[in-house]
Amino acid sequence: MNADKQMPTGGMKVQKQIQLPFSKAWQISIKSIKIRFARSVITAAGIFLGIAFYSSVRTAGLFPNSGTGKEVIAAEHRQQWLAYMALLVCFVGITNSMLMSVTERYKEIGTMKCLGALDSFVVKLFFIEATLMGVISSFAGWLGGWLIVVLLHLFSGDLKGFNGAFFSGTLMQLIVCTFIGSFITLMAAIPPAMQAAQMPPAAALRSEI
């Protein structure tokens, strides 16, 4: 634990703020997720559903389509538009959930800031939590959407699409879906993190939730 700034006062040094190590921020973030497990699950569910739908649309595009070119293109455009809207709804839902989390943690955040925690440390806590939920939920969402489409094709007896191009495309979809989900979650965490960081410590301690 290192002192961020020190000021001499009559021959004595007064510690102003404390810069905690990343390992401590990691521990606090994990503990916060465990304590608020129900809310974390709700937030993660929004990420999961949005990425699962996006994954199913992208995975379905890896299989050959029967029909005219215009019909196939129009159907793909409709599905992609719905997938993008699902991701937008996912973004709004995550932001709202994390803003509620800030409200529930007024006293906790105020206490940390009164003890000398930097604003950047508070932001770091929210970003760590968002990244953890984003990566895990995005991977699970990709897997869920991929499995649904694959099982539908298997049950229908359509096996001609399972070739090298499909599996190479699957790997790319895994990377893309995990990245998109993690990025959306991280971006959605910015407003709550900034609100928490700008919170006056004394006012936060006086809040009754």
C-alpha positions in Angstrom: 0.0 0.0 0.0 1.7 3.2 -1.2 1.0 6.8 -0.3 -0.1 8.7 -3.3 0.8 12.2 -1.9 2.4 13.4 1.3 2.5 17.0 2.6 4.9 18.2 5.3 3.1 19.8 8.3 5.4 21.0 11.1 8.0 18.4 10.5 5.4 15.6 10.1 4.2 14.0 6.9 0.5 13.6 6.5 -0.8 10.9 4.2 -3.5 12.3 1.9 -4.6 9.4 -0.3 -3.8 5.7 -0.7 -3.0 3.9 -3.9 -4.0 0.2 -3.3 -2.4 -2.5 -5.5 -4.3 -4.2 -8.3 -4.4 -7.5 -6.3 -6.4 -5.7 -3.6 -8.9 -4.3 -6.1 -9.3 -7.8 -7.5 -10.1 -9.2 -4.1 -12.6 -6.5 -3.3 -14.3 -7.0 -6.7 -14.6 -10.8 -6.3 -16.0 -10.3 -2.8 -18.5 -7.7 -4.1 -19.7 -10.1 -6.8 -20.2 -12.9 -4.2 -22.0 -10.6 -1.8 -24.3 -9.3 -4.5 -24.6 -12.6 -6.3 -28.2 -12.3 -7.2 -27.7 -8.9 -8.9 -24.6 -10.2 -10.6 -26.6 -13.1 -12.0 -29.2 -10.7 -13.3 -26.6 -8.5 -15.0 -24.8 -11.6 -16.4 -28.1 -12.9 -17.7 -28.6 -9.8 -19.8 -25.2 -10.2 -21.3 -25.8 -14.0 -21.8 -29.1 -13.5 -23.6 -27.9 -10.7 -25.9 -24.7 -12.6 -26.9 -26.6 -15.9 -27.2 -29.0 -14.4 -29.7 -26.2 -12.7 -31.6 -24.2 -16.0 -31.6 -27.2 -17.9 -33.0 -27.7 -15.5 -35.8 -24.0 -15.5 -36.8 -23.7 -19.3 -36.4 -26.8 -19.8 -38.6 -25.0 -17.8 -41.3 -22.2 -20.4 -41.4 -24.6 -22.9 -42.9 -25.5 -22.9 -46.6 -29.0 -21.5 -47.3 -31.5 -22.8 -49.8 -33.4 -20.1 -51.6 -32.9 -17.3 -53.9 -30.1 -14.8 -53.4 -32.4 -11.8 -52.6 -34.4 -13.8 -50.1 -31.3 -15.1 -48.3 -29.8 -11.6 -48.1 -33.0 -10.0 -46.9 -33.4 -12.6 -44.2 -29.8 -12.2 -43.1 -30.2 -8.4 -42.9 -33.4 -8.8 -40.7 -31.6 -11.2 -38.4 -28.6 -9.0 -38.1 -30.7 -6.0 -37.3 -32.5 -7.9 -34.6 -29.2 -9.1 -33.2 -27.9 -5.5 -33.0 -31.0 -4.4 -31.3 -30.6 -7.2 -28.8 -27.1 -6.0 -28.0 -28.4 -2.4 -27.6 -31.0 -3.6 -25.1 -28.3 -5.6 -23.4 -26.2 -2.5 -23.1 -29.0 -0.5 -21.5 -29.9 -3.3 -19.1 -26.3 -3.7 -17.9 -26.0 0.1 -17.4 -29.2 0.2 -15.4 -28.3 -2.8 -13.3 -24.8 -1.4 -12.4 -26.3 2.1 -11.6 -28.6 0.3 -9.1 -25.5 -1.4 -7.7 -23.9 2.0 -7.1 -27.0 3.1 -5.2 -26.8 0.0 -3.0 -23.1 0.6 -2.3 -23.2 4.3 -1.3 -21.9 3.7 2.2 -19.3 1.2 1.1 -17.9 3.6 -1.5 -18.1 6.5 0.9 -16.2 4.6 3.5 -13.4 3.6 1.1 -13.1 7.3 -0.1 -13.1 8.6 3.5 -10.2 6.1 4.3 -8.2 7.6 1.4 -9.1 5.5 -1.6 -8.5 7.3 -4.9 -11.3 7.9 -7.4 -9.3 5.8 -9.9 -9.4 2.9 -7.5 -13.2 3.1 -7.3 -13.4 3.1 -11.1 -11.0 0.2 -11.2 -13.3 -1.9 -9.0 -16.3 -1.4 -11.3 -14.2 -2.1 -14.4 -12.8 -5.4 -12.9 -16.4 -6.5 -12.0 -17.7 -5.6 -15.5 -14.8 -7.4 -17.2 -15.2 -10.6 -15.2 -19.0 -10.7 -15.8 -18.5 -9.7 -19.5 -16.0 -12.4 -20.4 -17.7 -15.3 -18.5 -21.2 -14.4 -19.7 -20.2 -13.7 -23.3 -18.4 -17.0 -23.6 -21.5 -18.8 -22.1 -23.8 -16.8 -24.4 -21.7 -17.7 -27.5 -21.8 -21.4 -26.4 -25.5 -21.3 -25.8 -26.4 -19.7 -29.1 -23.9 -22.0 -31.0 -25.3 -25.2 -29.4 -28.9 -24.3 -30.2 -28.2 -23.8 -33.9 -26.0 -26.8 -34.2 -28.5 -29.1 -32.4 -31.3 -27.9 -34.7 -29.2 -28.8 -37.7 -28.3 -32.2 -36.3 -31.9 -33.0 -35.4 -33.0 -32.0 -38.9 -30.4 -34.3 -40.5 -28.7 -31.5 -42.3 -25.0 -32.5 -41.9 -23.6 -31.0 -45.1 -22.7 -27.7 -43.4 -20.3 -29.3 -40.9 -17.1 -28.8 -42.8 -13.7 -27.1 -42.3 -15.2 -23.7 -43.1 -17.8 -24.1 -40.5 -15.4 -24.9 -37.7 -12.9 -22.2 -38.6 -15.9 -19.8 -38.7 -16.9 -21.1 -35.3 -13.6 -20.2 -33.8 -13.8 -16.7 -35.2 -17.4 -16.3 -33.9 -16.1 -17.4 -30.4 -13.5 -14.6 -30.4 -15.9 -12.0 -31.9 -18.8 -12.8 -29.5 -16.5 -12.8 -26.4 -14.9 -9.5 -27.5 -18.3 -7.8 -28.3 -19.9 -8.9 -25.0 -16.9 -7.9 -22.9 -16.6 -4.5 -24.7 -20.4 -3.8 -24.3 -20.2 -4.7 -20.6 -17.1 -2.5 -20.1 -18.7 0.5 -21.9 -21.9 0.0 -19.9 -19.9 0.2 -16.7 -18.4 3.6 -17.5 -21.4 5.8 -16.3 -21.9 3.9 -13.0 -18.1 3.9 -12.4 -17.9 7.7 -13.0 -20.9 8.3 -10.8 -19.3 6.2 -8.0 -15.9 8.0 -8.4 -17.5 11.5 -8.2 -19.6 10.7 -5.2 -18.7 13.0 -2.2 -17.6 10.7 0.7 -19.5 12.5 3.4 -22.8 12.6 1.4 -22.4 8.9 0.6 -22.1 8.0 4.3 -25.2 10.0 5.2 -27.3 8.2 2.5 -30.0 5.9 3.7 -30.8 3.0 1.2 
